[in-house]
Amino acid sequence: MKTITRRFASQLRDDRGDVPGWVLICLMTAGIVIVLWGVAGPALTGVFQSAIDRVMGV
């Protein structure tokens, strides 16, 4: 039991984290945003422009 407690305590003190994992998550998120922006960007621009035109009464 004491060994499990020591192992758990040492993992809590270890603040290095999983840097390669976080870098991969950030890169994948950036990639998804870029792809979605490329696909949905023109459609979103059209929706925004249409909404502005309706508000302005054009």
Chimera marker file (.cmm) of the C-alpha trace (Angstrom):
<marker_set name="trace">
<marker id="1" x="0.000" y="0.000" z="0.000" r="1" g="1" b="0" radius="0.5"/>
<marker id="2" x="2.813" y="2.370" z="0.807" r="1" g="1" b="0" radius="0.5"/>
<marker id="3" x="4.379" y="1.798" z="-2.593" r="1" g="1" b="0" radius="0.5"/>
<marker id="4" x="1.176" y="2.843" z="-4.366" r="1" g="1" b="0" radius="0.5"/>
<marker id="5" x="0.973" y="5.978" z="-2.246" r="1" g="1" b="0" radius="0.5"/>
<marker id="6" x="4.591" y="6.887" z="-3.025" r="1" g="1" b="0" radius="0.5"/>
<marker id="7" x="4.098" y="6.272" z="-6.730" r="1" g="1" b="0" radius="0.5"/>
<marker id="8" x="0.965" y="8.419" z="-6.792" r="1" g="1" b="0" radius="0.5"/>
<marker id="9" x="2.678" y="11.201" z="-4.832" r="1" g="1" b="0" radius="0.5"/>
<marker id="10" x="5.672" y="11.184" z="-7.180" r="1" g="1" b="0" radius="0.5"/>
<marker id="11" x="3.361" y="11.473" z="-10.193" r="1" g="1" b="0" radius="0.5"/>
<marker id="12" x="1.636" y="14.457" z="-8.623" r="1" g="1" b="0" radius="0.5"/>
<marker id="13" x="4.971" y="16.194" z="-8.122" r="1" g="1" b="0" radius="0.5"/>
<marker id="14" x="6.059" y="15.483" z="-11.705" r="1" g="1" b="0" radius="0.5"/>
<marker id="15" x="5.023" y="18.667" z="-13.525" r="1" g="1" b="0" radius="0.5"/>
<marker id="16" x="6.792" y="18.010" z="-16.818" r="1" g="1" b="0" radius="0.5"/>
<marker id="17" x="3.607" y="16.835" z="-18.481" r="1" g="1" b="0" radius="0.5"/>
<marker id="18" x="3.301" y="15.251" z="-21.857" r="1" g="1" b="0" radius="0.5"/>
<marker id="19" x="4.802" y="17.952" z="-24.055" r="1" g="1" b="0" radius="0.5"/>
<marker id="20" x="4.839" y="15.982" z="-27.338" r="1" g="1" b="0" radius="0.5"/>
<marker id="21" x="1.198" y="15.077" z="-26.792" r="1" g="1" b="0" radius="0.5"/>
<marker id="22" x="0.179" y="18.682" z="-26.203" r="1" g="1" b="0" radius="0.5"/>
<marker id="23" x="2.150" y="19.839" z="-29.235" r="1" g="1" b="0" radius="0.5"/>
<marker id="24" x="0.375" y="17.231" z="-31.359" r="1" g="1" b="0" radius="0.5"/>
<marker id="25" x="-3.017" y="18.310" z="-30.021" r="1" g="1" b="0" radius="0.5"/>
<marker id="26" x="-2.257" y="21.975" z="-30.788" r="1" g="1" b="0" radius="0.5"/>
<marker id="27" x="-1.064" y="21.198" z="-34.310" r="1" g="1" b="0" radius="0.5"/>
<marker id="28" x="-4.072" y="19.003" z="-35.041" r="1" g="1" b="0" radius="0.5"/>
<marker id="29" x="-6.446" y="21.669" z="-33.713" r="1" g="1" b="0" radius="0.5"/>
<marker id="30" x="-4.782" y="24.319" z="-35.873" r="1" g="1" b="0" radius="0.5"/>
<marker id="31" x="-5.065" y="22.015" z="-38.884" r="1" g="1" b="0" radius="0.5"/>
<marker id="32" x="-8.760" y="21.398" z="-38.275" r="1" g="1" b="0" radius="0.5"/>
<marker id="33" x="-9.419" y="25.139" z="-37.926" r="1" g="1" b="0" radius="0.5"/>
<marker id="34" x="-7.575" y="25.876" z="-41.177" r="1" g="1" b="0" radius="0.5"/>
<marker id="35" x="-9.489" y="23.183" z="-43.076" r="1" g="1" b="0" radius="0.5"/>
<marker id="36" x="-12.855" y="24.280" z="-41.672" r="1" g="1" b="0" radius="0.5"/>
<marker id="37" x="-12.083" y="27.923" z="-42.394" r="1" g="1" b="0" radius="0.5"/>
<marker id="38" x="-11.196" y="27.045" z="-45.983" r="1" g="1" b="0" radius="0.5"/>
<marker id="39" x="-14.388" y="25.050" z="-46.498" r="1" g="1" b="0" radius="0.5"/>
<marker id="40" x="-16.861" y="27.208" z="-44.575" r="1" g="1" b="0" radius="0.5"/>
<marker id="41" x="-15.247" y="30.629" z="-44.993" r="1" g="1" b="0" radius="0.5"/>
<marker id="42" x="-17.017" y="31.659" z="-48.200" r="1" g="1" b="0" radius="0.5"/>
<marker id="43" x="-20.393" y="30.420" z="-46.919" r="1" g="1" b="0" radius="0.5"/>
<marker id="44" x="-19.968" y="32.289" z="-43.644" r="1" g="1" b="0" radius="0.5"/>
<marker id="45" x="-18.972" y="35.431" z="-45.502" r="1" g="1" b="0" radius="0.5"/>
<marker id="46" x="-22.130" y="35.176" z="-47.592" r="1" g="1" b="0" radius="0.5"/>
<marker id="47" x="-24.323" y="34.701" z="-44.531" r="1" g="1" b="0" radius="0.5"/>
<marker id="48" x="-22.702" y="37.659" z="-42.794" r="1" g="1" b="0" radius="0.5"/>
<marker id="49" x="-23.028" y="39.893" z="-45.845" r="1" g="1" b="0" radius="0.5"/>
<marker id="50" x="-26.680" y="38.918" z="-46.263" r="1" g="1" b="0" radius="0.5"/>
<marker id="51" x="-27.395" y="39.735" z="-42.613" r="1" g="1" b="0" radius="0.5"/>
<marker id="52" x="-25.675" y="43.114" z="-42.885" r="1" g="1" b="0" radius="0.5"/>
<marker id="53" x="-27.591" y="43.911" z="-46.080" r="1" g="1" b="0" radius="0.5"/>
<marker id="54" x="-30.899" y="43.145" z="-44.350" r="1" g="1" b="0" radius="0.5"/>
<marker id="55" x="-30.040" y="45.314" z="-41.371" r="1" g="1" b="0" radius="0.5"/>
<marker id="56" x="-28.956" y="48.187" z="-43.597" r="1" g="1" b="0" radius="0.5"/>
<marker id="57" x="-32.070" y="47.800" z="-45.760" r="1" g="1" b="0" radius="0.5"/>
<marker id="58" x="-30.162" y="47.315" z="-49.000" r="1" g="1" b="0" radius="0.5"/>
<link id1="1" id2="2" r="1" g="1" b="0" radius="0.2"/>
<link id1="2" id2="3" r="1" g="1" b="0" radius="0.2"/>
<link id1="3" id2="4" r="1" g="1" b="0" radius="0.2"/>
<link id1="4" id2="5" r="1" g="1" b="0" radius="0.2"/>
<link id1="5" id2="6" r="1" g="1" b="0" radius="0.2"/>
<link id1="6" id2="7" r="1" g="1" b="0" radius="0.2"/>
<link id1="7" id2="8" r="1" g="1" b="0" radius="0.2"/>
<link id1="8" id2="9" r="1" g="1" b="0" radius="0.2"/>
<link id1="9" id2="10" r="1" g="1" b="0" radius="0.2"/>
<link id1="10" id2="11" r="1" g="1" b="0" radius="0.2"/>
<link id1="11" id2="12" r="1" g="1" b="0" radius="0.2"/>
<link id1="12" id2="13" r="1" g="1" b="0" radius="0.2"/>
<link id1="13" id2="14" r="1" g="1" b="0" radius="0.2"/>
<link id1="14" id2="15" r="1" g="1" b="0" radius="0.2"/>
<link id1="15" id2="16" r="1" g="1" b="0" radius="0.2"/>
<link id1="16" id2="17" r="1" g="1" b="0" radius="0.2"/>
<link id1="17" id2="18" r="1" g="1" b="0" radius="0.2"/>
<link id1="18" id2="19" r="1" g="1" b="0" radius="0.2"/>
<link id1="19" id2="20" r="1" g="1" b="0" radius="0.2"/>
<link id1="20" id2="21" r="1" g="1" b="0" radius="0.2"/>
<link id1="21" id2="22" r="1" g="1" b="0" radius="0.2"/>
<link id1="22" id2="23" r="1" g="1" b="0" radius="0.2"/>
<link id1="23" id2="24" r="1" g="1" b="0" radius="0.2"/>
<link id1="24" id2="25" r="1" g="1" b="0" radius="0.2"/>
<link id1="25" id2="26" r="1" g="1" b="0" radius="0.2"/>
<link id1="26" id2="27" r="1" g="1" b="0" radius="0.2"/>
<link id1="27" id2="28" r="1" g="1" b="0" radius="0.2"/>
<link id1="28" id2="29" r="1" g="1" b="0" radius="0.2"/>
<link id1="29" id2="30" r="1" g="1" b="0" radius="0.2"/>
<link id1="30" id2="31" r="1" g="1" b="0" radius="0.2"/>
<link id1="31" id2="32" r="1" g="1" b="0" radius="0.2"/>
<link id1="32" id2="33" r="1" g="1" b="0" radius="0.2"/>
<link id1="33" id2="34" r="1" g="1" b="0" radius="0.2"/>
<link id1="34" id2="35" r="1" g="1" b="0" radius="0.2"/>
<link id1="35" id2="36" r="1" g="1" b="0" radius="0.2"/>
<link id1="36" id2="37" r="1" g="1" b="0" radius="0.2"/>
<link id1="37" id2="38" r="1" g="1" b="0" radius="0.2"/>
<link id1="38" id2="39" r="1" g="1" b="0" radius="0.2"/>
<link id1="39" id2="40" r="1" g="1" b="0" radius="0.2"/>
<link id1="40" id2="41" r="1" g="1" b="0" radius="0.2"/>
<link id1="41" id2="42" r="1" g="1" b="0" radius="0.2"/>
<link id1="42" id2="43" r="1" g="1" b="0" radius="0.2"/>
<link id1="43" id2="44" r="1" g="1" b="0" radius="0.2"/>
<link id1="44" id2="45" r="1" g="1" b="0" radius="0.2"/>
<link id1="45" id2="46" r="1" g="1" b="0" radius="0.2"/>
<link id1="46" id2="47" r="1" g="1" b="0" radius="0.2"/>
<link id1="47" id2="48" r="1" g="1" b="0" radius="0.2"/>
<link id1="48" id2="49" r="1" g="1" b="0" radius="0.2"/>
<link id1="49" id2="50" r="1" g="1" b="0" radius="0.2"/>
<link id1="50" id2="51" r="1" g="1" b="0" radius="0.2"/>
<link id1="51" id2="52" r="1" g="1" b="0" radius="0.2"/>
<link id1="52" id2="53" r="1" g="1" b="0" radius="0.2"/>
<link id1="53" id2="54" r="1" g="1" b="0" radius="0.2"/>
<link id1="54" id2="55" r="1" g="1" b="0" radius="0.2"/>
<link id1="55" id2="56" r="1" g="1" b="0" radius="0.2"/>
<link id1="56" id2="57" r="1" g="1" b="0" radius="0.2"/>
<link id1="57" id2="58" r="1" g="1" b="0" radius="0.2"/>
</marker_set>
